[in-house]
Amino acid sequence: MNKNELVAKLAEETGLTKVDCQKVLESTLDVTRKAIKKGDGVRLVGFGTFIRAKQAARKGRNPQTGEKISIKARWVPRFRAGKDFKTFVR
């Protein structure tokens, strides 16, 4: 399911217009991105938690040349599924 299909399904389920659902979805994603960038987690009880995690520096390899390279440490987004969500998917 892509974003347009999700918006259409939300509009169908809620009775709101597609435009309103698009605005709500975009705002939700924007607020989530900003919170995670700031270092705050976003916890949706029953669904899961979005967090910012530190990925350690590591050694890698250039696939074209085979040359060994150093990859710097960086921040990455992570998602941990909640218990209810995991149970639902099984």
C-alpha positions as CSV (number, residue, x, y, z in Angstrom):
1,M,0.0,0.0,0.0
2,N,1.4,3.4,-1.0
3,K,0.6,6.8,0.5
4,N,-2.2,7.5,-1.9
5,E,-3.9,4.2,-1.2
6,L,-3.5,4.8,2.5
7,V,-5.1,8.2,2.2
8,A,-8.0,6.7,0.2
9,K,-8.5,4.0,2.8
10,L,-8.5,6.5,5.6
11,A,-11.0,8.6,3.8
12,E,-13.2,5.6,3.3
13,E,-13.0,4.5,6.9
14,T,-13.4,7.9,8.6
15,G,-15.8,9.6,6.2
16,L,-13.4,12.6,5.9
17,T,-12.3,13.9,2.5
18,K,-9.1,12.7,0.9
19,V,-7.7,16.2,1.1
20,D,-8.3,16.3,4.9
21,C,-6.9,12.8,5.4
22,Q,-3.8,13.8,3.3
23,K,-3.3,16.9,5.6
24,V,-3.6,14.8,8.7
25,L,-1.2,12.1,7.4
26,E,1.4,14.7,6.3
27,S,1.1,16.5,9.7
28,T,1.5,13.2,11.6
29,L,4.6,12.2,9.6
30,D,6.1,15.7,9.9
31,V,5.5,15.8,13.7
32,T,7.0,12.3,14.0
33,R,10.1,13.2,11.9
34,K,10.7,16.4,14.0
35,A,10.4,14.6,17.3
36,I,12.7,11.8,16.3
37,K,15.3,14.2,14.9
38,K,15.2,16.1,18.2
39,G,15.8,12.8,20.1
40,D,12.3,12.2,21.4
41,G,10.7,8.9,20.8
42,V,7.1,8.6,19.5
43,R,5.2,5.9,21.3
44,L,1.9,4.6,20.0
45,V,0.7,2.2,22.6
46,G,-0.4,-1.0,20.9
47,F,1.3,-0.2,17.7
48,G,5.0,0.6,18.3
49,T,7.7,3.1,19.1
50,F,9.7,5.2,16.7
51,I,13.2,6.2,18.1
52,R,16.5,7.7,17.0
53,A,19.4,5.3,17.6
54,K,23.2,5.7,17.3
55,Q,24.8,3.4,14.7
56,A,28.4,2.8,15.6
57,A,31.3,3.4,13.2
58,R,32.3,0.4,11.3
59,K,34.5,-0.9,8.5
60,G,32.9,-1.4,5.1
61,R,33.9,-2.3,1.5
62,N,33.4,-0.4,-1.7
63,P,31.5,-3.0,-3.9
64,Q,32.9,-1.6,-7.1
65,T,36.6,-1.6,-6.2
66,G,36.8,-3.9,-3.2
67,E,38.6,-1.1,-1.3
68,K,38.1,-1.1,2.5
69,I,36.5,2.1,3.8
70,S,35.6,3.5,7.2
71,I,31.9,4.3,7.7
72,K,31.3,7.1,10.3
73,A,29.0,6.7,13.3
74,R,25.5,8.2,12.6
75,W,22.0,8.6,13.9
76,V,19.4,6.3,12.3
77,P,15.6,6.0,12.8
78,R,14.3,2.7,14.3
79,F,10.9,1.2,14.8
80,R,10.0,-1.3,17.5
81,A,6.7,-3.0,17.0
82,G,4.4,-3.1,20.1
83,K,3.0,-6.3,21.6
84,D,-0.5,-5.9,20.2
85,F,0.8,-5.2,16.7
86,K,3.1,-8.2,16.7
87,T,0.2,-10.4,17.9
88,F,-2.1,-9.1,15.2
89,V,0.4,-9.7,12.4
90,R,1.1,-13.3,13.4
